[in-house]
């Protein structure tokens, strides 16, 4: 089977990597005014160079900056959107693991002005990554538009600014389209939208939560898909755009569960993407059956290697599961990756850098043996 030369690749990954201790120290020092912004950036640059080298050493065709310049996978971006501001309140999310529960409480957001893109977000970060990527494809990850809405819902949107919610959706889509155009001008050919909403909405408890806020839980995913498609109108020719769907990834914990069946048909038939990164690392993600809705030409990246613990998966078991998925979508349309990033927030998951490296190498080796 032919090697893929355009994203997503047969062996791929979601994006975030474990932060090295020197970077964590530098972030703390910067927050305490012990070092300057330039000092912090120098530490970030060095850590990103090492991260890119790690990715290239294991044989990945796409490289990210590990999201090393961010505190979290989504909030740094969202706080930078024009019209979106932080609040003194917190958004409380409860995550779960084998030992119990973990609370995550990011600062809340408010939409108190018209949503817009004041300037391209992560432009400098991408330009630096591109400058050191070498022959690898530099990949940028950003949160999907739906992440601006899901946590707080319409309550976060000032009704005096947006008396008609459709105007909010239009402005949000336009802001994202402007961002995609700007990234295209910088030479970005591989963009990943990270999204928890379209995975969360498969969980009946999450739909109950959405309904309790007065939203239409049965059709909210359709609204999100329409907005994302509007945003994608800004992508440049030759830019591959994928989406990673996650049920939560914070300190090796998760927030939602349930297979993809609730959103699958609309997701695969209507969302105008080149590929889908999908969690399938344990029973929480359900079966491969929803993949029967994947149309020809769309790629599915199977997230079979977990980032939530360090134990290495069996290569034979990975191959068996790939074969099982191929009952529902042709093998030619499948790829392999970890199920999520290794550090969606600065805290990171409960494994070592060496275990991270071995999991990425396992993805590459397995993909080579499956697809050639």
DALIN-V96834 format. One record per residue. N is the residue number from 1. SS is DSSP state (alpha for helix, beta for strand, coil for the rest). OMEGA is omega in whole degrees, 0 to 359 (none if undefined). Layout:
N & SS & OMEGA
N & SS & OMEGA
This chain:
1 & coil & 187
2 & coil & 175
3 & coil & 179
4 & coil & 179
5 & coil & 177
6 & coil & 183
7 & coil & 351
8 & coil & 184
9 & coil & 182
10 & coil & 173
11 & beta & 185
12 & coil & 177
13 & coil & 190
14 & coil & 173
15 & coil & 187
16 & coil & 181
17 & coil & 179
18 & coil & 179
19 & coil & 177
20 & coil & 181
21 & alpha & 181
22 & alpha & 179
23 & alpha & 178
24 & alpha & 178
25 & alpha & 181
26 & alpha & 178
27 & alpha & 177
28 & alpha & 180
29 & alpha & 179
30 & alpha & 179
31 & alpha & 180
32 & coil & 179
33 & coil & 177
34 & coil & 176
35 & coil & 182
36 & coil & 176
37 & alpha & 178
38 & alpha & 178
39 & alpha & 179
40 & alpha & 181
41 & alpha & 178
42 & alpha & 177
43 & alpha & 178
44 & alpha & 181
45 & alpha & 181
46 & alpha & 180
47 & alpha & 180
48 & alpha & 177
49 & alpha & 179
50 & alpha & 180
51 & alpha & 178
52 & alpha & 179
53 & alpha & 177
54 & alpha & 182
55 & alpha & 179
56 & alpha & 182
57 & alpha & 181
58 & alpha & 174
59 & coil & 178
60 & coil & 178
61 & coil & 178
62 & beta & 179
63 & beta & 174
64 & coil & 175
65 & coil & 180
66 & coil & 186
67 & coil & 186
68 & coil & 180
69 & coil & 184
70 & coil & 170
71 & coil & 178
72 & beta & 185
73 & coil & 187
74 & coil & 191
75 & alpha & 178
76 & alpha & 179
77 & alpha & 185
78 & alpha & 179
79 & coil & 183
80 & coil & 178
81 & coil & 178
82 & beta & 181
83 & beta & 179
84 & beta & 179
85 & beta & 177
86 & beta & 178
87 & beta & 177
88 & beta & 179
89 & beta & 178
90 & beta & 174
91 & beta & 184
92 & beta & 178
93 & beta & 179
94 & beta & 177
95 & beta & 185
96 & beta & 171
97 & beta & 185
98 & coil & 183
99 & coil & 182
100 & beta & 184
101 & beta & 179
102 & beta & 180
103 & beta & 176
104 & beta & 186
105 & beta & 176
106 & beta & 177
107 & beta & 180
108 & beta & 179
109 & beta & 175
110 & beta & 174
111 & beta & 185
112 & beta & 176
113 & beta & 175
114 & beta & 180
115 & beta & 183
116 & beta & 172
117 & coil & 180
118 & coil & 176
119 & coil & 181
120 & coil & 181
121 & coil & 181
122 & coil & 181
123 & alpha & 180
124 & alpha & 180
125 & alpha & 180
126 & alpha & 182
127 & alpha & 178
128 & alpha & 178
129 & alpha & 181
130 & alpha & 183
131 & alpha & 183
132 & alpha & 185
133 & coil & 183
134 & coil & 181
135 & coil & 179
136 & coil & 178
137 & beta & 177
138 & beta & 183
139 & coil & 177
140 & beta & 177
141 & beta & 176
142 & beta & 177
143 & beta & 180
144 & coil & 180
145 & coil & 183
146 & coil & 180
147 & alpha & 178
148 & alpha & 187
149 & alpha & 198
150 & alpha & 189
151 & coil & 184
152 & coil & 178
153 & alpha & 185
154 & alpha & 180
155 & alpha & 180
156 & alpha & 186
157 & beta & 181
158 & coil & 182
159 & coil & 176
160 & coil & 178
161 & coil & 181
162 & coil & 175
163 & coil & 177
164 & coil & 184
165 & alpha & 179
166 & alpha & 177
167 & alpha & 176
168 & alpha & 181
169 & alpha & 180
170 & alpha & 180
171 & alpha & 179
172 & alpha & 179
173 & alpha & 179
174 & alpha & 179
175 & alpha & 178
176 & alpha & 178
177 & alpha & 177
178 & alpha & 177
179 & alpha & 180
180 & alpha & 178
181 & alpha & 180
182 & alpha & 179
183 & alpha & 177
184 & alpha & 179
185 & alpha & 178
186 & coil & 179
187 & coil & 178
188 & coil & 179
189 & coil & 181
190 & beta & 180
191 & beta & 177
192 & beta & 173
193 & beta & 179
194 & beta & 188
195 & beta & 172
196 & coil & 188
197 & alpha & 186
198 & alpha & 171
199 & alpha & 179
200 & alpha & 185
201 & coil & 172
202 & coil & 183
203 & coil & 180
204 & alpha & 179
205 & alpha & 177
206 & alpha & 178
207 & alpha & 175
208 & alpha & 178
209 & alpha & 179
210 & alpha & 180
211 & alpha & 180
212 & alpha & 177
213 & coil & 179
214 & coil & 180
215 & coil & 179
216 & coil & 186
217 & coil & 183
218 & coil & 185
219 & coil & 182
220 & alpha & 180
221 & alpha & 178
222 & alpha & 176
223 & alpha & 180
224 & alpha & 181
225 & alpha & 178
226 & alpha & 180
227 & alpha & 179
228 & alpha & 178
229 & alpha & 176
230 & alpha & 179
231 & alpha & 183
232 & alpha & 177
233 & coil & 179
234 & coil & 184
235 & coil & 181
236 & coil & 174
237 & coil & 180
238 & coil & 177
239 & coil & 175
240 & beta & 179
241 & beta & 178
242 & beta & 175
243 & beta & 172
244 & beta & 180
245 & beta & 190
246 & coil & 177
247 & coil & 179
248 & coil & 182
249 & coil & 181
250 & beta & 179
251 & coil & 177
252 & coil & 181
253 & beta & 183
254 & beta & 184
255 & coil & 184
256 & coil & 178
257 & coil & 180
258 & coil & 179
259 & coil & 186
260 & coil & 190
261 & alpha & 185
262 & alpha & 184
263 & alpha & 196
264 & alpha & 187
265 & alpha & 179
266 & alpha & 181
267 & alpha & 186
268 & alpha & 184
269 & alpha & 187
270 & alpha & 184
271 & coil & 190
272 & coil & 182
273 & coil & 177
274 & coil & 181
275 & beta & 183
276 & beta & 172
277 & beta & 189
278 & beta & 176
279 & beta & 173
280 & coil & 187
281 & coil & 177
282 & coil & 186
283 & alpha & 180
284 & alpha & 186
285 & alpha & 179
286 & coil & 184
287 & coil & 177
288 & coil & 186
289 & alpha & 179
290 & alpha & 179
291 & alpha & 178
292 & alpha & 180
293 & alpha & 182
294 & coil & 181
295 & coil & 176
296 & coil & 176
297 & coil & 178
298 & coil & 181
299 & beta & 175
300 & beta & 178
301 & beta & 185
302 & beta & 177
303 & beta & 186
304 & beta & 182
305 & beta & 185
306 & coil & 173
307 & coil & 186
308 & coil & 177
309 & coil & 190
310 & coil & 182
311 & coil & 184
312 & coil & 178
313 & coil & 175
314 & coil & 179
315 & alpha & 179
316 & alpha & 179
317 & alpha & 177
318 & alpha & 180
319 & alpha & 179
320 & alpha & 181
321 & alpha & 175
322 & alpha & 178
323 & alpha & 178
324 & alpha & 178
325 & alpha & 182
326 & coil & 173
327 & coil & 185
328 & coil & 177
329 & coil & 185
330 & coil & 180
331 & alpha & 180
332 & alpha & 181
333 & alpha & 182
334 & beta & 173
335 & beta & 184
336 & beta & 177
337 & beta & 164
338 & beta & 186
339 & coil & 180
340 & coil & 174
341 & coil & 179
342 & coil & 182
343 & coil & 180
344 & coil & 173
345 & beta & 184
346 & coil & 183
347 & coil & 179
348 & coil & 178
349 & coil & 189
350 & coil & 175
351 & coil & 183
352 & coil & 177
353 & alpha & 179
354 & alpha & 175
355 & alpha & 174
356 & alpha & 180
357 & alpha & 183
358 & alpha & 178
359 & alpha & 177
360 & alpha & 178
361 & alpha & 178
362 & alpha & 178
363 & alpha & 182
364 & alpha & 183
365 & alpha & 179
366 & alpha & 179
367 & alpha & 179
368 & alpha & 181
369 & alpha & 180
370 & alpha & 187
371 & alpha & 178
372 & coil & none
